[in-house]
Amino acid sequence: MTVLTAMQSAAVRLIGQKPTTFFGSSETFENELCDLVNEIAQDTSEFRDWQALIKVANLTGDAAQTVFPLPADYDRMMVNSEILDGPSWLFGYTHIPDMNQFIFLQERGFTPTPGAWAIFGGTLNFTPAPSAGQTATYPYISNNWAIADGGAAKAAFTADTDSFVLNERLLTLGLVWKWRQNKKLDYTGDDTAYADALSFHGSKDGGSNVIRRTSRLRFGNVPVAWPWTLG
């Protein structure tokens, strides 16, 4: 099933017609759906850590480099992403989401084994630098939720022959709801239908929900305890 099929299904429900072309069309309605379908696909991809969007990256240290580029198709870390140390099955790198904590560790060298990591400035940062030849592996969510006719993954629909890595029914239901909402028309039940389908397919997928979590280190902004007896 292609994105064309999903948009045609939405068009039948919205205007009672089934256009043969959307991308490349000069018609207003078709252009509106082309714009909305990418928005719906983006929102759907961000709903949870879909298994179809999970990829694995590897990097190798040289004992000097502390900053590494993220994958070209990187969208975000998974909710439960860990960076694993290749030589050790027991210890992984510790995630420091708080910049103050990361700088504190970086400046003072108080780092757990084999080290800590944080993402800022669009790069993956370590302290200390991974040892020479040491590999680090981590899962992430790709932003390539569209697939071209030839099989190449990409970050947006640009042709009627493109397909969605997830269930295209989500696109159809999302389009019906969003188009009517934008037109200030009655969309009673349309938003619920999309939300229910999203929840249904999400629960079958088994990926983790996208939520915020705090650092595993708890010393940030916590006063240091006085180590001797008071009085």
VMD Tcl script that draws the C-alpha trace (Angstrom):
set ca {
  {0.00 0.00 0.00}
  {1.36 3.39 -1.00}
  {0.79 6.88 0.32}
  {-1.36 7.42 -2.80}
  {-3.78 4.74 -1.61}
  {-3.97 6.30 1.84}
  {-4.66 9.77 0.44}
  {-7.23 8.44 -2.04}
  {-9.09 6.70 0.78}
  {-9.11 9.95 2.76}
  {-10.26 11.93 -0.30}
  {-13.25 9.63 -0.85}
  {-14.36 10.25 2.73}
  {-13.74 13.99 2.56}
  {-14.98 15.09 -0.88}
  {-16.43 11.92 -2.42}
  {-13.77 11.85 -5.13}
  {-10.69 9.70 -5.78}
  {-7.91 11.75 -7.43}
  {-5.37 9.76 -9.42}
  {-2.46 12.08 -8.59}
  {-1.50 14.06 -5.51}
  {2.21 14.89 -5.57}
  {2.80 17.02 -8.64}
  {-0.84 18.03 -8.91}
  {-1.77 21.70 -9.25}
  {-5.11 21.27 -7.50}
  {-5.60 22.90 -4.10}
  {-7.18 19.89 -2.38}
  {-4.43 17.53 -3.51}
  {-1.74 19.97 -2.37}
  {-3.40 20.30 1.02}
  {-3.36 16.54 1.55}
  {0.29 16.32 0.45}
  {1.21 18.84 3.10}
  {-0.95 17.23 5.78}
  {0.16 13.67 5.11}
  {3.76 14.53 5.97}
  {2.62 16.27 9.15}
  {0.52 13.25 10.16}
  {3.37 10.85 9.38}
  {5.80 12.92 11.45}
  {3.44 13.11 14.41}
  {2.71 9.39 14.18}
  {6.40 8.50 14.11}
  {6.93 10.49 17.30}
  {4.08 8.82 19.19}
  {6.26 5.96 20.44}
  {9.51 4.12 19.73}
  {8.15 2.11 16.83}
  {10.14 -1.05 16.17}
  {10.17 -0.31 12.44}
  {12.13 2.89 13.12}
  {14.73 1.44 15.48}
  {18.30 1.30 14.20}
  {21.64 0.49 15.81}
  {24.77 2.66 15.55}
  {28.37 1.81 16.38}
  {31.39 4.00 17.01}
  {35.02 3.25 17.80}
  {37.18 5.26 20.16}
  {40.78 6.43 19.71}
  {41.50 7.59 23.31}
  {41.33 11.25 22.17}
  {38.02 11.93 20.44}
  {35.19 12.89 22.78}
  {32.70 14.29 20.24}
  {31.07 12.02 17.66}
  {28.55 12.86 14.92}
  {25.08 11.38 15.20}
  {23.81 9.15 12.37}
  {22.56 11.02 9.31}
  {19.01 9.73 9.87}
  {19.05 10.28 13.65}
  {15.78 11.55 15.11}
  {16.08 10.76 18.82}
  {17.28 8.23 21.33}
  {14.84 5.57 22.43}
  {13.24 6.06 25.83}
  {15.38 3.23 27.18}
  {18.48 3.76 25.03}
  {21.77 2.78 26.59}
  {25.22 3.10 25.05}
  {26.91 -0.23 25.59}
  {30.63 -0.81 25.92}
  {31.67 -3.46 23.40}
  {34.52 -5.05 25.41}
  {32.40 -5.33 28.55}
  {29.03 -7.02 28.83}
  {28.59 -5.75 32.38}
  {29.19 -1.99 32.19}
  {27.70 0.55 29.81}
  {28.18 4.30 29.49}
  {26.11 6.41 31.89}
  {23.68 8.91 30.39}
  {23.94 12.42 31.87}
  {20.95 14.44 30.56}
  {21.72 17.44 32.79}
  {24.39 19.70 31.31}
  {25.54 20.94 34.73}
  {26.19 17.38 35.83}
  {28.00 16.53 32.61}
  {30.29 19.58 32.86}
  {30.93 18.76 36.53}
  {32.03 15.24 35.62}
  {34.01 16.43 32.62}
  {35.95 19.05 34.58}
  {36.63 16.97 37.66}
  {37.02 13.55 36.11}
  {34.46 11.93 38.44}
  {33.20 9.56 35.78}
  {31.70 6.10 36.12}
  {33.24 3.14 34.29}
  {33.71 3.17 31.33}
  {32.47 6.77 31.01}
  {29.46 9.04 30.55}
  {27.65 10.51 27.56}
  {25.33 13.39 26.70}
  {23.85 14.80 23.51}
  {24.22 18.52 22.89}
  {25.17 20.71 19.98}
  {23.80 18.04 17.63}
  {26.61 15.64 18.59}
  {27.23 12.72 20.92}
  {29.67 13.70 23.66}
  {31.67 11.43 25.97}
  {33.73 11.93 29.08}
  {36.36 10.62 29.13}
  {37.20 9.77 25.51}
  {36.51 6.11 24.69}
  {39.73 4.09 24.73}
  {41.52 3.26 21.50}
  {39.73 0.48 19.68}
  {36.90 0.50 22.19}
  {33.48 0.18 20.57}
  {30.25 1.76 21.74}
  {26.86 0.60 20.46}
  {23.46 2.22 20.88}
  {19.93 2.01 19.45}
  {18.15 5.10 18.16}
  {15.02 6.13 16.32}
  {15.45 6.95 12.64}
  {13.68 9.92 11.05}
  {13.30 8.01 7.78}
  {9.65 6.99 8.04}
  {9.04 7.13 4.27}
  {10.18 4.56 1.70}
  {10.71 5.36 -1.97}
  {9.48 3.07 -4.71}
  {12.99 1.66 -5.11}
  {13.27 0.84 -1.41}
  {15.37 3.79 -0.27}
  {14.40 5.24 3.11}
  {13.76 8.99 3.39}
  {12.37 11.57 5.80}
  {9.32 12.75 3.85}
  {6.82 11.72 1.20}
  {7.60 13.32 -2.14}
  {5.88 10.97 -4.61}
  {2.63 9.05 -4.88}
  {4.60 5.81 -5.07}
  {6.18 6.30 -1.65}
  {5.09 4.09 1.22}
  {4.93 4.45 5.00}
  {7.02 2.27 7.32}
  {3.98 2.04 9.62}
  {0.36 1.16 8.87}
  {-1.03 3.47 6.16}
  {-4.47 3.36 7.79}
  {-3.04 5.77 10.35}
  {-2.37 8.23 7.54}
  {-5.92 7.97 6.19}
  {-7.58 8.50 9.57}
  {-5.17 11.28 10.45}
  {-5.82 13.06 7.17}
  {-9.60 12.96 7.58}
  {-9.35 14.45 11.06}
  {-6.68 17.06 10.30}
  {-8.23 18.31 7.05}
  {-11.64 18.84 8.63}
  {-10.09 20.46 11.67}
  {-8.11 22.90 9.50}
  {-11.24 23.75 7.52}
  {-13.12 24.48 10.76}
  {-15.55 21.67 9.91}
  {-17.13 19.22 12.32}
  {-14.58 16.48 13.00}
  {-16.48 14.82 15.83}
  {-15.26 11.25 16.09}
  {-12.49 11.69 13.52}
  {-9.86 12.59 16.10}
  {-10.98 9.72 18.30}
  {-10.79 7.26 15.40}
  {-7.21 8.31 14.69}
  {-6.25 8.21 18.37}
  {-7.83 4.76 18.82}
  {-6.01 3.40 15.76}
  {-2.75 4.91 16.99}
  {-3.22 3.26 20.38}
  {-4.21 -0.07 18.81}
  {-1.27 -0.32 16.42}
  {1.06 1.08 19.06}
  {0.10 -1.59 21.58}
  {0.67 -4.31 18.98}
  {4.04 -2.87 18.03}
  {5.46 -3.15 21.53}
  {7.71 -0.11 21.30}
  {8.12 2.10 24.35}
  {6.03 5.22 24.88}
  {7.85 8.52 24.45}
  {8.16 10.04 27.91}
  {10.60 12.21 29.81}
  {12.85 10.70 32.42}
  {15.35 12.06 34.86}
  {19.05 11.35 35.15}
  {20.25 8.24 36.91}
  {22.65 10.44 38.86}
  {20.97 12.06 41.83}
  {23.64 14.36 43.19}
  {22.73 17.38 41.05}
  {21.38 20.28 43.12}
  {21.54 18.12 46.26}
  {23.61 19.53 49.18}
  {26.60 17.42 50.16}
  {26.06 15.73 53.54}
  {28.33 16.78 56.42}
  {30.55 13.72 56.95}
  {31.20 14.18 60.70}
  {29.09 14.13 63.85}
  {27.22 17.34 64.53}
  {27.55 19.07 67.90}
}
mol new
graphics top color blue
foreach p $ca { graphics top sphere $p radius 0.5 }
foreach p [lrange $ca 0 end-1] q [lrange $ca 1 end] { graphics top cylinder $p $q radius 0.2 }
display resetview
